[in-house]
Amino acid sequence: MRARFLGIAELTEVPSVAVVVDVMRAYTVAAWAFAQGAERIVLAGSLDEALELKARHPDWVALKDGPPAPGFDAVNSPGMLRSTDLGGLTVVQKTTAGTVGALAVREASLVLCAGFVVAEATARLLRARGCDATFVVTGEDGRAEEDLACAQYIAGRAGGAGTNAAGYLRRARASRAAAELTQGVRKGVHPDDVDLCLELDRFSFAMVAAEEDGLMVLRPWTVPSADGEVRHGR
């Protein structure tokens, strides 16, 4: 598998297959939302769109980056979300980089959203498809070390290499994003957030985004394991 690693602003054409990586914290949060029973996640293009969707669907759960805000039910923190029952619900998610990256490649034939928590399942799906992929490194204009490390790790695994995760996880833990979360620079943070974002293969599903009724919708995707066993999305 050939892989390209691009920031959002570097996307000059629509890739066939895109893997949108946001480790800290959008797609770690999304994975936890599915683990807590969410049926789907609508990726909003703006805070106003998220609030409009929430107003039209009061039973949906709206979450955003930063501190709690009127109209939103939750913040973009895996540590906070892991105790929330989302059984059967739709979540609306708007974040600074992760959701922006997915919307930027919404016309791709396959859009995967990923972090370390779903790394192996994402790599298995890429291997099964046997396709080249463009990895969208969402943070810091494509320079976020935690996102690049995760993207490179998934690419290595998808290519069939016996890639050891330790070095990639060390890079992510030493990243600027991890420091900002740990030091309280970012708001809406739980003390466990960094550790949860670096919990390799916590979940056995991949996450696939596709358009549904004009919305970009993320869903968990069952991926057969290496031994052929079917592991279910949650």
C-alpha positions in Angstrom: 0.0 0.0 0.0 1.3 3.4 -0.9 0.5 6.2 1.5 0.6 9.9 1.4 0.5 12.2 4.5 -1.1 15.6 4.0 -2.4 18.4 6.1 -6.0 19.6 5.4 -4.7 22.7 3.5 -2.5 20.4 1.3 -5.5 18.5 -0.2 -5.5 19.8 -3.7 -7.6 16.9 -5.1 -10.1 14.5 -3.8 -8.3 11.2 -2.8 -9.9 7.9 -3.6 -9.3 6.6 0.0 -8.8 9.0 2.9 -7.9 8.2 6.5 -8.6 11.2 8.6 -6.5 11.1 11.8 -7.2 13.1 14.9 -5.8 11.4 18.0 -6.3 14.2 20.6 -9.2 14.1 20.7 -11.9 14.0 18.0 -11.7 10.4 16.8 -10.8 9.0 20.2 -14.0 10.7 21.5 -16.0 9.3 18.5 -14.8 5.8 19.2 -15.8 6.1 22.9 -19.2 7.4 21.8 -19.8 4.2 19.8 -18.5 2.2 22.7 -21.1 3.9 24.9 -23.8 2.9 22.4 -24.2 5.8 20.0 -25.8 4.7 16.7 -24.1 7.3 14.5 -22.1 10.6 14.7 -23.0 13.5 12.5 -19.9 15.6 11.7 -20.9 19.2 11.7 -19.2 21.9 9.6 -19.6 24.7 12.2 -20.8 25.4 15.7 -23.9 27.1 14.2 -24.7 23.9 12.2 -24.3 21.8 15.3 -26.6 24.0 17.2 -29.2 24.0 14.4 -29.1 20.2 14.2 -29.6 20.0 17.9 -32.5 22.5 17.8 -34.2 20.4 15.1 -33.5 17.1 16.9 -33.6 17.8 20.7 -32.9 14.1 21.5 -29.5 14.3 19.7 -26.3 14.8 21.7 -24.2 17.8 20.6 -20.6 18.0 21.6 -17.7 20.4 20.8 -14.2 21.4 21.7 -13.4 23.6 24.7 -15.4 24.3 27.8 -19.1 23.6 28.2 -21.3 26.0 26.2 -25.1 26.7 26.0 -26.8 24.4 23.6 -24.2 21.7 23.8 -24.6 18.5 25.9 -21.0 17.4 26.1 -17.4 18.4 25.4 -14.8 16.7 23.3 -13.2 14.7 26.1 -13.0 10.9 26.1 -12.5 10.9 29.9 -15.8 12.7 30.3 -17.7 10.9 27.7 -16.8 7.3 28.8 -19.4 7.5 31.6 -22.2 8.8 29.4 -24.9 6.4 28.2 -25.5 7.0 24.5 -27.5 3.9 23.8 -29.2 4.3 20.4 -28.6 8.0 20.1 -27.2 10.3 17.4 -24.2 12.4 18.3 -23.4 15.7 16.6 -19.7 16.5 16.8 -17.9 19.7 15.9 -14.2 20.0 16.6 -11.4 22.3 15.6 -9.5 19.9 13.2 -10.9 16.4 13.1 -14.4 17.1 11.8 -12.9 19.7 9.4 -10.6 17.1 7.9 -13.4 14.6 7.3 -15.6 17.2 5.6 -12.7 18.2 3.4 -12.6 14.7 1.9 -16.3 13.9 1.9 -16.3 13.2 -1.8 -13.7 10.4 -1.5 -14.9 6.9 -2.3 -13.9 5.7 1.2 -13.4 7.9 4.3 -12.0 6.4 7.5 -11.6 8.3 10.7 -9.0 7.1 13.1 -6.9 7.4 16.2 -4.7 4.9 18.1 -7.8 3.4 19.8 -9.0 2.0 16.4 -5.6 1.7 14.7 -5.5 -2.1 14.0 -9.1 -2.3 12.8 -8.4 0.6 10.5 -5.3 -1.1 9.1 -7.2 -4.3 8.6 -9.9 -2.6 6.6 -7.2 -0.9 4.4 -5.5 -4.3 3.9 -8.8 -5.9 3.0 -9.4 -3.2 0.4 -5.9 -3.5 -0.9 -5.8 0.2 -1.8 -3.5 3.2 -1.6 -4.5 5.8 0.9 -4.1 9.5 1.7 -3.7 10.1 5.4 -5.1 13.5 6.5 -3.0 14.7 9.4 -5.5 17.1 10.9 -3.7 18.9 13.7 -1.4 21.9 13.5 -1.8 22.3 9.7 -0.6 18.8 9.1 2.4 18.9 11.6 0.7 17.5 14.7 3.2 14.8 15.9 0.5 12.7 17.5 -1.6 12.6 14.3 1.4 12.0 12.1 2.7 9.2 14.3 -0.6 7.5 14.3 -1.0 7.9 10.6 2.4 6.4 9.9 1.8 3.5 12.3 -1.5 2.6 10.6 0.1 2.9 7.2 2.8 0.5 8.3 0.3 -2.0 9.7 -1.8 -1.7 6.6 1.2 -2.4 4.4 1.8 -5.7 6.2 4.8 -4.6 8.2 5.3 -5.9 11.7 5.3 -2.3 13.0 6.0 -1.9 16.7 3.8 0.7 18.2 6.0 1.8 21.1 8.0 4.5 19.3 4.9 6.0 17.7 3.1 6.1 21.0 6.2 7.8 22.6 6.1 10.4 19.9 2.4 11.1 20.5 2.9 11.3 24.3 5.7 13.9 23.8 3.5 16.0 21.4 2.4 19.5 21.9 -1.2 18.5 22.0 -0.5 16.0 24.9 1.4 18.8 26.8 -1.5 21.2 26.3 -4.0 18.7 27.6 -1.9 17.8 30.5 -1.0 21.3 31.5 -4.6 22.6 31.2 -3.9 24.9 28.3 -6.9 23.4 26.5 -10.3 23.5 28.2 -12.9 20.8 28.6 -10.3 18.3 29.6 -10.3 15.2 31.9 -7.1 14.1 33.6 -7.3 10.8 31.8 -7.7 12.2 28.3 -4.1 11.7 27.1 -3.9 8.1 28.4 -7.2 7.3 26.8 -6.1 8.8 23.5 -3.0 6.6 23.6 -4.7 3.3 24.5 -3.7 1.3 21.4 -6.5 -0.8 19.8 -8.9 -0.3 22.7 -11.8 -0.9 20.2 -12.1 -3.6 17.5 -14.1 -1.5 15.0 -13.0 0.9 12.3 -15.0 4.1 11.7 -16.3 4.9 8.3 -17.8 8.3 7.3 -20.2 8.7 4.3 -22.9 11.1 3.2 -26.4 10.4 4.4 -29.2 12.8 3.5 -26.8 15.6 3.0 -25.0 15.0 6.2 -21.5 13.5 6.8 -22.2 10.6 9.1 -19.7 8.4 10.9 -20.5 4.9 11.9 -18.6 1.9 13.4 -17.6 -0.7 10.9 -17.1 -4.4 11.7 -13.7 -5.7 10.5 -12.7 -9.3 10.4 -9.7 -10.0 12.6 -6.4 -11.5 11.4 -7.7 -15.0 12.3 -10.9 -14.5 10.3 -13.1 -14.0 13.3 -15.7 -11.3 12.9 -15.5 -8.8 15.7 -18.5 -6.6 16.1 -18.5 -2.8 16.2 -19.0 -2.3 19.9 
